[in-house]
Amino acid sequence: MNKKCIAGLLTFGLVVVVAFASQAQEKKTVGQTIDKTASTVGNKTAEVAVKGSAKVVDKTWKGMMAPDGSNVYINNKNEKYYINKKGAKIFLKASQIKARPKG
């Protein structure tokens, strides 16, 4: 009888500990999820818009790539730049431009 009582108490204690441990974890609210998704969509939209205008207005330097592997553009002032994931133009030094591997 004592063994059954002890086993029951241990089981009950384990269930209580697991229940409190699961409540301690942080849960994302709907607002946080929407905010993160909106930021991601906004960054992608900006990146696509800037890349589109760069392809129309500026020259693409063929055979060369930026440090992140993207295209290198040359504007009318002969400045070399690439467009990062947030849609910003990042101007490059000559040492940062690499030859694109063939293949």
Secondary structure, DSSP 4 states (H G I P E B T S, - for coil): -HHHHHHHHHHHHHHHHHHHHHHHS----HHHHHHHHHHHHHHHHHHHHHHHHHHHHSEEEEEEE-TTS-EEEE-TT--EEEE-TTS-EEE--GGG-EEPPP-
